[in-house]
Structures are given as structure tokens and as C-alpha cells.
Amino acid sequence: MNTFSNITKEITTKTELVYFLDDITTAQESIFKNNGENLSNKIKGEVSEPFLKFLEKKEQEKALTSKDEQKNFLKELSDYLQSIPQAKLTLAFSPSKDFIQEISNWIEKEIGEKTILNLTINHKITGGIVIEFKGKYLDLSLAKKINKSVAQKIYE
């Protein structure tokens, strides 16, 4: 199991990814401040709670004792997060957190790997979903079905 798999459970959408990467940047900038203090103490109040707890756990495991270890760990974490594939999803409505989690779980099951959801809202699709992933495009929108149905009626 990947060292970072637990923390990636907290990251489902591109927006969450961007905030998490900002937390990593904040931590990277704080490594050389206040010598002798744990990195988690240096950034407390400046980063998200999940990131802070993740960092504190690593410190308790004695995994981040030196500044070089901290620097390398944060760089590896950032690189890993940026390497996770992204699926662009277009929805007709703003989804709830539970709905996003259901979609994320379904996509991860179908694809077989962790995927970040890059969500876009477009009311013109009326309903359903449009999925773009690794160069593939799947339009399951209601607008497409309506247009197809109307076109068939016109040509009958």
C-alpha cells in the first residue's frame, strides 16, 4: 500500500487537491523557520486539519526528524498527488459531498485507480453527466438524448 494512500482518501476533487498542494507549499516554506520546533507546530493554524494530522502522525512515527527528510517527504507527496489521474466531469447541478464521494467511488472501482474529479457545472446538459478521462469522452447527458430524439423525429 502506498505511503500516501490514507491521505489521498481525503482528496476527491481538483479543488481539494489544490488546497492540499497549498498546504504542502506552506509546510515547505516553514521547514527552516524556528529551528528545533516540529514542522507541525510551525504550521498549525496555517494549514487544513487533515494535512496537519497527517504530518503529526508522520512525526510521531519519527519519519520526519531532519529538515532534509521533511523537504524530501513533502516533495514526494506533492509529486505523488500531482500524478494522480484526473477525470473531468460535467454535471447540470452542484453536487453534494455525498454525491461526489459516490461518483468518486464508482469511478475508482471502474478504472481501478484513485482518480481526482475535476468538476464543472453546465446547466445546458439538463441532466446526466459528461465524462472525459485520458482522452476518452463519454456523453451521458440528458441534452444529448433529447437532441438525438428530436433529430430522429425530424428525419422520420
Sequence and secondary structure as in RCSB ss.txt:
>XXXX:A:sequence
MNTFSNITKEITTKTELVYFLDDITTAQESIFKNNGENLSNKIKGEVSEPFLKFLEKKEQEKALTSKDEQKNFLK
ELSDYLQSIPQAKLTLAFSPSKDFIQEISNWIEKEIGEKTILNLTINHKITGGIVIEFKGKYLDLSLAKKINKSV
AQKIYE
>XXXX:A:secstr
  TTHHHHTT  BHHHHHHHHHHHHHHHHHTTSSTTS HHHHHTTTS HHHHHHHHHHHHTT   SHHHHHHHHH
HHHHHHHHS EEEEEESS   HHHHHHHHHHHHHHHSS  EEEEEE GGG SEEEEEETTEEEEEEHHHHHHHHH
HHHHT 
